[in-house]
Amino acid sequence: MSSWSELLSEANRLANPIEYLDAKRHELLQAISKKTNRNIITYYSAWLTKPNIANLHIVDGDKNSFMQAIYGVDKTKGLDLILHTPGGDIAAAESIVDYLHLVFGDNIRAIIPQMAMSAGTMIALSCPTIIMGKESSLGPVDPQFHGLSCQEAVDEFEQAVADVSANPASLGLWQIRISKYTPTFLVSCKNAIDWSKSYTQNWLARNYKLDEAAAKEMSKAFVEHSESKSHSRHISVEQCKAIGLNILDLEKDNDLQDMILSLHHAYMIYFDKSTAFKAVENQIGARYLRVHGANQ
């Protein structure tokens, strides 16, 4: 298959690089499906190269693209879901996961060529099997509101209560810091934290046949901000194995690895050269692209 530099050189050589990259992705999707004898759906975002565009994250509207990608495929073959996303709305991710499992049952594998973060990790953890390479990462699922960590906001407020109780003279300083929060913000934070924790723990319990205590322990690296320290932290394939996730090494099958990484490179170059910023595609030619000002 093709390396990044080979794909880029070929695209630059042609008069219509976008057409070439469209055809290349379709060719690779067909080849991967033939190799695995499974359905392939990709969910890709250009957040690494176009971070200021709206709707790069997982949103409710993405479900329509999954509906299109599933239409017409042989559901008995299961699904390999190739993810590259920064995450997004918990409700939207939950809705997509519920839909995929209603269609394919538990016959779903997540494939992570590079990163599936936050709510993208939640989608991956809902899959009984995750395929990762040495370059792949998952991430914490602790919720964020407007770039603020919900857990850090709750911790700050609880620290304020404790400090003011111990030293009333500190009230003025804490009033300035806490005034940035709207009246319902902390309640929303607590609800989001509880939601992400229960969601993640429930899927781990289901996939790994765990009781509540064991699922809670297994989920710590993903749901506890005190464990991850930062929402942007990368959880590597070896860390995922140590946690106990059912991880298949992408490197175990050289042909599949070449095809998956070639497809990943094709998406990254496509996003660089086009106005597209999100793509959902399957092996039979269904394609849903989000572009500036229009969808395809």
RALIN-V514293 format. One record per backbone hydrogen bond with DSSP energy under -1.0 kcal/mol. NH is the residue of the N-H (numbers start at 1). CO is the residue of the C=O. If there is no record, write none. Layout:
{{NH/CO} {NH/CO}}
This chain:
{{7/3} {8/4} {9/5} {10/6} {11/7} {12/8} {13/9} {20/16} {21/17} {22/18} {23/19} {24/20} {25/21} {26/22} {27/23} {28/24} {29/25} {30/26} {31/27} {32/28} {33/29} {34/30} {35/31} {36/32} {37/33} {39/78} {41/80} {42/281} {43/82} {44/279} {45/84} {46/277} {49/46} {50/46} {53/50} {58/87} {62/59} {63/60} {64/61} {66/62} {67/63} {68/64} {69/65} {70/66} {71/67} {73/70} {75/73} {77/74} {78/75} {79/107} {80/39} {81/109} {82/41} {83/111} {84/43} {85/115} {89/58} {93/89} {94/90} {95/91} {96/92} {97/93} {98/94} {99/95} {100/96} {101/97} {102/98} {103/99} {104/100} {105/101} {107/104} {108/106} {109/79} {110/129} {111/81} {112/131} {116/137} {117/85} {120/117} {122/118} {123/119} {124/120} {125/121} {127/124} {130/246} {131/110} {132/248} {136/133} {137/114} {138/235} {141/222} {145/148} {148/145} {150/143} {153/149} {154/150} {155/151} {156/152} {157/153} {158/154} {159/155} {160/156} {161/157} {162/158} {163/159} {164/160} {165/161} {166/162} {167/163} {170/167} {171/168} {174/170} {175/171} {176/172} {177/173} {178/174} {179/175} {181/178} {185/182} {188/184} {189/185} {190/186} {191/187} {192/188} {193/189} {194/190} {195/191} {196/192} {197/193} {198/194} {199/195} {200/196} {201/197} {202/198} {203/199} {204/200} {205/201} {206/202} {207/203} {208/204} {210/205} {215/211} {216/212} {217/213} {218/214} {219/215} {222/219} {223/219} {224/220} {227/224} {228/224} {229/225} {233/230} {235/138} {240/236} {241/237} {242/238} {243/239} {244/240} {245/240} {247/245} {248/130} {250/132} {252/249} {253/250} {257/253} {258/254} {259/255} {260/256} {261/257} {262/258} {263/259} {264/260} {265/261} {266/262} {267/263} {268/264} {269/265} {270/266} {271/267} {272/268} {273/269} {274/270} {277/290} {278/290} {279/44} {280/288} {282/286} {285/282} {288/280} {290/278} {291/294} {294/291} {296/289}}
